[in-house]
Amino acid sequence: MKKFSLLEEPWIPVLREGRVEEVGLREALLQAHNITRIETPSPLEEAALHRLLLAVLHRALMGPRRLEDVLDWWRAGRFPEGPLTNYLDRFADRFFLFHPKTPFFQVADLPEENALPWSKLLPELASGNNPTLFDHTTEENVPKVAYAQAARALLVHQTFALGGLLRRFGVASAKDAPVARPALFLPTGGNLLETLLLNLVPYTPEEDAPIWEVPPLRLADLEGGRTKWPIAGRTRVYTWPTRGVRLLDEGGGVRFMGYGPGVEPLEATYRDPMVAQRLDSRGNLAALRLSEDRSFWRDFSAMLPRQGGKVAATVEHAENLQGELEDGGEEARVALRVLGQVSDQAKVLDVRREVYPLPPGLLCPEAEGKLEKALKDAEELGRGLQGLALQVARAVVGERDRKELTDFARSLPLGRLYWHALDGAFPGFLARVGEGEALGLWQEALKRAALEAWAATRLFLGTEARHLKAVAEGERVLGRLLGELKEVVK
Amino acid sequence: MSQGERFLEWLEALKGKRAWTPARAALRRSLAFPPGAYPKAMPYVEPFVREEGWKREAHYLVAALYALKDGAHQKGRTLARALREKAQESDSVEKRFLALLDADRDQIAFRLRQAVGLVGEGLDFARLLDDLLGWFSPERRVQARWAREFYGTEASEEEKEKEVEA
C-alpha cells in the first residue's frame, strides 16, 4: 500500500513567518520565496534536506545551465511553477515513504528478519558502536517515531553514513557515504528561495540521474556488493543509496527497519559542489574536513587558491551571484554555513554547524592575502601561548615528570580561552575583510584575546613565590609575543 | 604623600640630629628582638606610629633596616631590584628571594634582615614600608610586583591602579 507521500505530507521543518512548521517537498519548493529557511537543530539534517531539494530542482529545471538562469529566477522571486509541477507529478510514485515496489530511497524487498531499530539511522543517537554522547536511547527500548522523523533520519543516513562492519547479505563491511567526512559549505540567503539559488551551481543534466529516475534497487542488486557505481553525476551523488533500508510501518510510526548494503562507490573525478579542498602534507588535493579540537575558521585560508586549495563550488557560485546582483544595484546578504560531522573511522565524534558571513569580494587576491596573514598571526600567537603555558608549568611543577608537566600545561586555560575569544571575533573580521583597517582590528583582537586569557591563567595559578615567579617570567614572554605582531601585508 | 614617605621624612629628620649615633645603635640592636619589643628603640619610632599589630611592627622593622644601612635611602631602588642586581653574581640569591616572598609573619623579619644585608648601597625605604604594610593582603599583589621587578617585567598601568585601590 502506498503511504506518506513526501511531496504532499508535512515532514520538512521550516521557519515561515516566525513559526516553525512542517511542509511537504512540493510546498517547500513552490513556496520557497515565502519560507525563511529550513529550521532544524541537526546540522546533518539541514545539509541532507537542502541536497534533496537541490537535486529535485536541478532535474525539474534541467539546469541551471548558466548563471543567467539563476539570476532570472532570483529576479522572478520564485521557481518556475510549470516545469516543477510537471516533474513532481511525473515522479510522484517514487516519493512514497511506504510503497510495495518503490519506497523512497529504500529497497522494497529487504526481508523483515534481523530488523534493526530505526535509531541506527542517526549518528547522533547511541546505537551499535556509537558512543552514548548525545543521547541515551538503548536498543532495548526503541521508541516509535513518526513518519516525518523517520523520513528525515533516512535521508540523513543515506547522506552521512560512515563505513564500517556490516555483515549482511554477503557484504562484510560497508563504505562511507560520498560526503560522510568532508565539511559541507552551504551559503544561505534571506529566504529559502535565495538559499537554494545560492547553491544551485550551473549543471549539465546529461549522464546523471537521481535515485528516483533510475529503476528501483532490489535486494538481488545489493547482495554481495554486486552493484558498484562511479561517484559521478551531481544529483546521483546528492541522492546516493549508501545503504539498503526498508522502514517497517507499524501504523502511525516506525520502530524497526530492514537493513543491508547499498551501492558501492567507485572513485571518479567528481567534485561535490559543497566540498572544498586543500593541499595535504604530500601536496595532494584532499577534501577539507572539520576537526574535533578546532573551529573550522582556522583552516579558512587553506581552501583558498593562494595556498593551493579550492573553495567549494557553492561558495564560488554564491560569490558570482552576489557580484552580478551588486552590478545590477541589488543587494544579497549571504551567510556561509559549514556543516558536517567529525569522525574517527566508524565513530562520530562531533556534529557541527558553524556560521560565518560571506562578504562580497572575498575571493580576490587582496582579501585572500589579508585572510592568510590574519590566520597566520593567530596561529603564531597561539603557538607562542602554548610555549608560554609550558614555561609556566615548568616553573610550577618542575621538570622531573614530563607527563605531569604537559598535563599541567594543558590544564591552564591560556590556549582554550584565547581560541574561544577568537571564535567570537573571527566572523566580525571576515565581514570586514575588504576594509583597510580590518587587519589592524584583528591584531587588536588577538592582543585582547591573549591578554584576557593570560589574566585568567594568572588567577588559575597560586600566589606562592614559585607561582609569582612563573607569572613574572610569563609576562615578559607575553610582552615579547605581542610585540612581534606587526601589521604587514605583502 | 604615602605613609612610607611620611615615615621616611621622620627618619631623615632623626638622622639629621646629633642624637643619630645612639639612635642608630639602638635601632640596629633591636633587630635581635621581635619588632617593637626592644625598649631602647621605642623613643625613635613610637611617637610616629598610630596603629597596632603588624603595622606597628612594620615601622620598627623598616626603622631598624634603615639604621642597618646607616640611612642610605635611594629613591626608586627597591629591595627586589637590588636583589636582582645581586642575583647576577650569585645563584643562591634567587632562592633567598623566593623564600622571602613566601615569608610568614614569624619569618619575615629575619629574612628581610638577611636580604637587606645581602645588597650593597642604599634602598628605597619609603617604598619598603608601604610594601610591608600591604604584605599580608590575601591577593599578594605586593609579592607579585616584587616578582615582576626581580624577574625583569614591570607591572602594567592597570595592575598598579588595582594595587593603589587595594
Chai-1 contact restraints between the chains, C-beta under 6 A:
chainA,res_idxA,chainB,res_idxB,connection_type,confidence,min_distance_angstrom,max_distance_angstrom,comment,restraint_id
A,T463,B,R140,contact,1.0,0.0,6.0,A-B,restraint_1
A,E464,B,D102,contact,1.0,0.0,6.0,A-B,restraint_2
A,A465,B,L98,contact,1.0,0.0,6.0,A-B,restraint_3
A,A465,B,L101,contact,1.0,0.0,6.0,A-B,restraint_4
A,A465,B,D102,contact,1.0,0.0,6.0,A-B,restraint_5
A,L468,B,L101,contact,1.0,0.0,6.0,A-B,restraint_6
A,L468,B,Q143,contact,1.0,0.0,6.0,A-B,restraint_7
A,L468,B,A144,contact,1.0,0.0,6.0,A-B,restraint_8
A,L468,B,A147,contact,1.0,0.0,6.0,A-B,restraint_9
A,K469,B,A147,contact,1.0,0.0,6.0,A-B,restraint_10
A,A472,B,A147,contact,1.0,0.0,6.0,A-B,restraint_11
A,A472,B,R148,contact,1.0,0.0,6.0,A-B,restraint_12
A,A472,B,Y151,contact,1.0,0.0,6.0,A-B,restraint_13
A,A472,B,T153,contact,1.0,0.0,6.0,A-B,restraint_14
A,E473,B,Y151,contact,1.0,0.0,6.0,A-B,restraint_15
A,E475,B,T153,contact,1.0,0.0,6.0,A-B,restraint_16
A,R476,B,T153,contact,1.0,0.0,6.0,A-B,restraint_17
